[in-house]
Amino acid sequence: MKFLKIADDDTFTTNVEYTPVKLETIDNVPQYAALYDFNGTKYFTYSELNAITWSGNTATWQGGSGISGAPHQNNDASKLLIIDGETSLTNAFINTPTNINCAWIKTGSKLIINNYNSLTIQNQIQLDGEIRMVGNAQLLQTHTGTSQVSGLGKIYIDQLGTTTTTYRYNYWSSPVVEAGINTFAVGNVMKDGTIPTSENSTPLNIQYTTAYDGSKTTPITIADYWVFTYSNGDSGYDWAQKRSNLSITPPLGFIMKGPGDGTQNYTFVGTPNDGNYNSIISAGKLSLLGNPYPSALDAEQFIEDNVSSILGTLSFWEMEGDAESNNTVYLKDAYNKKFYNLSDGVKTLNLNSGIYQNRFFVTFKKKKTSDKDKNISNNLLIYYDKTTSEIVIHQKGLSIRKATLINLVRSKKNTWKNIKNSDKIKLSIKNISDGIYLVKLNTNKGLITKKVFIVN
């Protein structure tokens, strides 16, 4: 096959792209021509390639080292993969791990990567058709630098939401962006994947509601009030609400509550993410980032690549105590020891205006408070004195060994040791932002955590 081969260097090894050369009539003379926008310094040459082709008309592979001419992970790393099923609508399947140089999915064509298989592409993808990832299929691009995905085609890839209640979040990272731009809005790329991705599946658009809870409708309903990102922040005020329509830039992740009533599969549809991604995180700050790629990350390789800037340990957090659909959700009033059943609907409480610290908690069980816990709670009061910029602890019968102030994203802000115990303890703190914090106390009665509001 005839191509214009373009690269960033004269050895044609960096950021290699192939543009098809077609026979066209120019000034009444048949000529071979190719269209390419040369932006910056580029090298190009004419090339006839050793390609692997799928012909939908004959439903056959040609040029690969696998079974019946199909591509394979061995011996095909220098070849171009061309998928042409437009006229017949007979689609190509990858049924074994495959490694190729570049890929061209032509308009009207589909390439289906079957479950537990991978397609590794060293350089460019010209995506004019569709790539569909079934189950745990993986798409990897191994080049460095900027994205080498072009075209207005789409990839379909599933992710499973594991929370089973509308009261808890999943942490998400989109493996795609919207076609033609480098950002995404959740509502434009995240679809109802109740029917998982297959050769001919059609994921439905999610219904978004302005109410506070989603539901298992058809298609599913999501409360987009709970879609937030967190970038380079250090307090609860740094969560940014995105809903379903505001743009998010990879590798930034997002949180979202599901429709409840069991786990929920979602299908992401868009341009596959590719290339290098950067995110600035200042000292003492936190960001919610996610794997932006349509494949899993190699944990060992991640540590090796970032050994100069990380501690070398990956911590995997898994939520416990999820509220199943048949569990009851309660609001606990720690002051009068009452439980309000939220599963029965909205509850109305008549309260005086003001801030209520350490009083109300959401729980999934009606847990009886022990006499020991009651005694500790009744003899411990923590608050912030803005006139002196101090955390004040009133306590009786406790020996406090260490105190730690933590924000809501679990970042330590202050630690106090060698505390001089008395009925009233004052802990000085400077340059603290307004917000909700946790005070964790290491005591002779065990670990105690209390919530405190800081308003300067």
N, C-alpha and C positions, 0 to 999 in steps of 0.2 A: 504494500500500500504506500501511497505517496503522501509525504508530510513536509511541512516547514517545521524544522526543529529549532527551538529558541532556548537560550540559557543565559546565565549571568556571567559566565566565564568562557574563554576561548577553548577550553578542553571539554566543554559541554557536559559538566558534571554537577553544576549547582543550579537549583531551581529550574529544572528542565521542563519544557512544555512542548506539546505537539499540536499543531494546527493543520487540519486536513487541507490538502491541495486538490482543488476540483477543476475539472475542465469547463471553462466558460468561454463565451464569445466576446472578445474585446476588439472594437473597431473592425467587426466582421471577420475576425481571424480567431480560430480556436486557440485558447491559451490555458495553461495551467496557472491557477491563481489561488492565493490564500489571503484572508483578512486578519490582521493583527495590529493592535495598538502598541507601538514601541514607545514606552514611557521610561525614560532613563537609559542607561547604557546596557545594550543587549547584543548578543551574538546569535547569528542565525545561519542555517544551512539547509539545503535540500536533503531529504532523507527518504529512503525506502526502508520500511521497518519490518522487522521480524515480529509479527503480531499474532495474538491469539484472538480469534473471532468467534462470536456466536451468531449464527444465521437463523433467525426465526423462521424463514421460509422453508428451510430444510431441517430445522430443529437439530442442528449439529454444531459441535465445536470443531475448530481447526487450529493447529499450531501449538497446542499446549502439551506438556509432558505428562499429564494425567490420563486417566481412563478415557478412551474415545476422543482424545485430543483436547480434553478439558484442562484448565489451568491447575497448577499444583504448587506447593511450597518449595519444591526442589526444581532447579533448572529453568525457572521462568522469570527470575528476578530482573532480567534485562528487557522483558517484552511489554508491549502495549496491549492492553485488554480492550477490545471493542465489542460492545453489546448492541446488536441491531435486531430488534424484534418488532419494529414499527409496523410493517405491512401485514405481518401474520398474527401479531399479538401473542406469539408463542414465546414465553419468557425463559430466561436463563437462571440456573440455580448453581450455587457454590455449595458442594457437599463435602468438602475437605479443606483443611487449612491451606491457604493460597498466598503466594508472595509474587507480586508483579511490579513493574516499573511505573507505569501510568495506566489510567483507565479513562475510557470514553463511553458513557452511557447515552446512547442516542435518543432523540426525541421519540416519545411513544414507546420506549423500551423499559423493561424492568429487569433488575438483577436482584435475585433473592438469595441472601446468605442464611443458610439453614442453621438451626439450633446447634450450639456448641462448636461452631466453625468460625474461622476468622479470615478476613481479607486484608492483607498488608500491602499498602501501596507506597512506594518509595518517593514518588513525586506527585505529579498533577492528577487531579480528577476533573474531567470535563463532564459535569452532571447536567445533562439536558433531559434525562428521563427520571427514573426512580431507582433508589436502592432501598430494599426492605430487609430489615434485620429481624429475624425470627428468634424468639426466646432469648437466649444468652449469646447470640452472635455478636462478633466484634469487628469494628472497622478501625484500622490503624494506618496512620501516615507517618513515615519515619524521617522525613526531611526536617531541616531546621529553618528558622526565619518565618516569614509571613505566610499566610494561607495560600495554598495552591489549589483551592477549589473554585471552579468557575462554572457559570451556567445557572439557569433558573429552575433546575430540577430539584427534587426533594429526597431526603432520606426519612424513613419511618423507623423509629426505635422505641421500645417499650421500657418503662420503669414502673416499679410497684410501690404504691403507698401502703405502708404497713400499719399505720394507726387505725384503730377500729372504732374510733369515736370522733364526734365533731368538736370535742373539747381539747384536743391535742394537735400539735404541729408535726408535719414531716419537714425535714430539711432537704431542699432540692437544688439541683444544678442542671441547667438545660444543656444537652449535647448539641443543640442546633441554634442558629439565629434565623431571622427572617431573610428571605431571598433578597439579595441586592444591598443589604445593610449589615453592619457588624453588631447589632443589638437585637433584643427580642422583647416583646411584651408577652406575658404569660398566656393571655387569651388568644394570641395569634399562633402560638407554636404547641401548646399543650392541649391535647384532645382527650375525649372519653375513650379509654382503651379497654372498656368492658369486654369487647371482642378483641383478643390480642392480634398483633400484626401477623398477617399471612400474605400470600401472593395477591389476593384480591380483597382483603379487608378494607373497610371504609370507616375510619374512626369518626365519631360524631363530634361536633363542636360542643364544648361544655356550656351549660347554662350558668350564668353568674347572677347572683342575687345580692341586693343591698342589705338583706337581713343578716343576722349574725350566725346562722347555722345553715349548712348545706344539707342535702338529702339524696338518697338513692332513687332518683327519678330516671327517665330515659329521654334524652341523655342525662347524665348526672348533673346535680346542681351544686355549685361551690359558692361559699360566701367569700367574695374577694376582698372584704374588709380586712381579712387576716393575711394578706400577701405583703410581706415586708422583706427588705434587705437590710444589711448591717455592714457599713464600710468605714474603716479607720475611726472607730468610735471607742468611747470608754464609759458610757453610761446608758441607762435605759432610754434616754432622750434621743439617742443616735439611731434608733430603728427608723427606717424610711418606708412609709406606706407606698406600695406600688399598684395595689389593686390588680385588675386584669389587663389594664390598658397602658400603663406607663413603662417606659423602656428600661431594660436592665442590660448591662454590659458584662459579658464574660471576662474573667472567671468568677464574677460575683454570683453567689448563690442566693436563695430566697426561702422563706418559710411560708407554709400554706396549710390550712386545715382542710381535711377531706370531707366526703359526704357522710361518713359514719356507716354503721351497720356492716362491719367487716372491712377487710383490706380492699384496695381499689387499684386496678391497673390503669396506667395512663400511656398514651402514645404521643411522643414528640415528633413533629413534622416540620421540616425546614432544611436549611443548608447546613451540612455537617461542619462543626467547628474543627479548625485545623490551624497549625502553626503555633508560634509562641504567644503566651499571654502574660501580661505584667499587671501587678496590683501593688500600689504603695501602701505599706503599713508602718506608721510612725512608731517610735519607741513608746511602750506602754499602752498602745492602742490594739484593738482587735477588729478583724473583718471576718464575715461569714463568706468564705470562698468554697468553691466546689470543683470537682473534676469536670472540665468543660468538654471533654472529648467523648465520642461515641464508642468508647471502649473502657475497660477497667485500667487502673494504674498499677504498675509494678511497684509494690511497697519498698522492696530492697533498692531498686533503681532510684526511686524518689529520694530515699535517704542519702544514697551516694551522690546524687546530683546536687543536693542541698546541704551537704555536711558542714559547709562553712557558715551557714546561717540558721541551722536548727539544732536541737539538742540530740537528735539521732534516735528519738523514741516516738512512735506513733501510738496514740491512745484511741481506742475504738469505744464509742459511747453507745449504749443500747438502752432504750427506755423500758422500764419495768412498770408493772402495775397498771397497764392500760385498761381503760374502762370498756369492757365488752358491751355489745348492744343490749344485753339483758341485765347489766349492772345498773345500780341506782347512783346518781350523782347528788351529793349533799353539799350545802353551804353550812359550815360549822361556825357558830358564834361562840368564841372562846370566853366571852364575858358571862353569858348566862347559861353556857353549856348546852345550848339548843342546836339541833340539826334541822335544816330546811331541805326538803326533798325537791331538788331542781328538775328532776325528771318528770315531775307532774306539771311543769309549766313555770311561768314567771312568778316570783315571790315578791311581795311588797313589804318593806321594812320601814317603820316610822322612826327616823333618827334625827337628832339635832344636827345642825350644820357643823362641819368641822372635819378634821382628819382623824381616822380611826386606825391606830397602829396596833399590829399584832392581835387583831380581834377576829377578822373573818378569814376563813380558809376553805378552799374547795377540796373535797375528799370523795373517794369512791366507796368508803366503808364507814359505817357508824361505829367508830372506835371509842370504847369507853376509856375515859381518862383515869389513870391510876392515881391513888392518893399521893404517891411520891411525886408524880408529874404535877399534880395540882399544887403541892406544897412549894415546889421549885418555881412554878409560874406565878404563884401569889407573892413570892418573895423576891421577884426580879423585875425591874423596870429599866428600860433603856430608851434614851431619847437624845436628840441633838440640840445643843444650846448654841444658837447662832450668834449670840452676843459675845461669847468667848471662843467660838469655833472649837467646841469640845463635844465628844461623845460622853454622856453622863450615864453611869450605871448605879442604880440603887439596888442593893442586894443584902440578903441575910442568909448566913449559914453556908455560903459558898467560898471556896478558895480558888480564885481565878489565876491560872498559871500563864495563860497567853490569850490575847484577843486579836482577831483579824477582821478587817473591814473588806467586804467583797461586793463588787457591783453585780448587776443582774445577769451579766454575761460571764460571771465566774472569774473575773480578773481581780487579783488582790490589789487593794489601794493603800492599805496601811497594816502594819503588824506591830503589836506592842508586847514586849516580854518583860519579865522581872517586875510584874505589877505589884504595887504596894496595896494589899487588900484592906478594905474598910467598908463601912456601910454605904459610902458614897465614893465612887471611883470616877475620876475625870481623865479622859484620854484626849490629848490635844491633836488636832488635825488641821492642816492648812491646805489652801488651794483645792478644795473639793467642790465638784460640780453638784448642782441640785439634782436630786433623783432619789430612787428607792435603793437601799443597800441592805446587805445582810451583815450582822455582827456575829461572828462565830467565836464562842468562848470555850477554851479548854479548862475544865474545872475538876475538882475532886469528886463531883457527881456525874462526870462524863462530859460529852460534847453537847453544847447547847447553842442553838442558832435562833436569833431573833431578827425581825425586820425593823428597819429604822428609816424614817423619812428625813432627808436633808434638804432644807430650804433656807438659803442664805438671805 
